[in-house]
Amino acid sequence: MSNTDPQHPEGADTSAVQAALEVEELERQSATAARLFDLRRIIGGLFVVYGIIVGAMGISPSDADMKKSQDININLWTGLAMLLLGLFFLLWQHFRPVVPPSAEELAAAAERPDVH
């Protein structure tokens, strides 16, 4: 990488540019890890899977199951509710992703005294 790179200021130190690129890559990896371990994804995924299982059990209920539940197909309705809740969590996570703090925000937080 040369010092005349159009994306970097004239006379920029090559090691400083390399360090900045490494920091950007680490920030991207941090953001990916934050999204991967978002609890909304885990909870939503579990509710979707269990909703499908319980809902499938309710597609063709036995007469004994219907008699126990006073002719309400509880498995089907509960499965659908769980499926909708899981989809809600997954959509919430998709439209409002976790944004990890930037390096500047972390530095500012480290300099700020704790207020109790």
N, C-alpha and C positions, 0 to 999 in steps of 0.2 A: 504494500500500500504506500503510495507516495504522499508527500506533503501537499501536492497540488490537487488533491481530490476535490471535486466541485461541491461535494456535500459537507466538507469540513473547512473551517477557516484557514486562510493562508498562514503558513508557518506553524501549524499545529504539530505538536510533538506526536510522533508515530506511536509511542507507548501509551500516551494519553488517549489517543483515538482507539487503540486496541482495548484499553481498559474500559472505555465507554461502551464499546461493542459487547464486551463480556458482561457488563452490568445490564445492558438491554436484554441480552439473552437470558440472564438469570431472572430478570423481572418477568419475561415471557414464561419461563418455566414455573415461577412462583404462581403466576395467574392460572396456569394450567392445573397445577396441583390444588389450588384453592377451589377451582370449579369442579375438579374430580371428586373431592372429598366434601362437597357441599351436602349438608344433611338433608336438604330438600330433595336432592336426587336420590339418596338412599331411601328415605321414607316414601317418596313417590313411587319408586321402583317396587318396593315391597308391597305397597297398597295395590298397585296395578297387578302384580303377580297373584296376590291372595284374592283380589277381586275377581280375576279370571277364574281361579280355581273354585271359589265359592259360588260364583255365578254359573259356572258349568254344572256344578252339582244341583243347582236349582232349575236347570232347563227341563229336566224330566223328573220331578219329585215323585216319590212313592205315595201311595194312599195313606200309609202309616205316618209319613212325614207331614202330609197335609192335615191329617186329623190332629196330630200333636200341636200344630201351629194354628189351629182353628181356621183352616182353609185359607191361610195367607202363606204365599210362597216366600218364606223368610230368606232362604238361601239365595234366591234370585234377586230380591230387593237389596239384601245386604251386599251381595256381590257387585251389583250395579253401583251402589253407594260407595263401596270401597274403590271401585274402578274410577269413578268420577273424582273422588278425593285424591287418588294417586295421580291422575292426569292433571288436576289442579296444581299439585306440588311440582310436577315436572314442567308445566307451562310457566308457573311462577319463577322457577329457577331459570328457565330459558329466557324470559322477558326481563328479568331483573337479576342478572348474573352478579356474582361476588366480584368486587374489584379490590384487589389487595392494595394497601397503601403504597405510594411511590417512595422512592429513596429520600426525596426531599421531605415528605410528610413524616417518615420515620426519624429522620435527623432532627426535625423540629420537635417531635414528641420526646426525643431523648434529651434535648436541651432544656425542655420545659420542666420546672420543678413540680413534684407531685403535690396536688392540692387535695387535702382531706378534710 
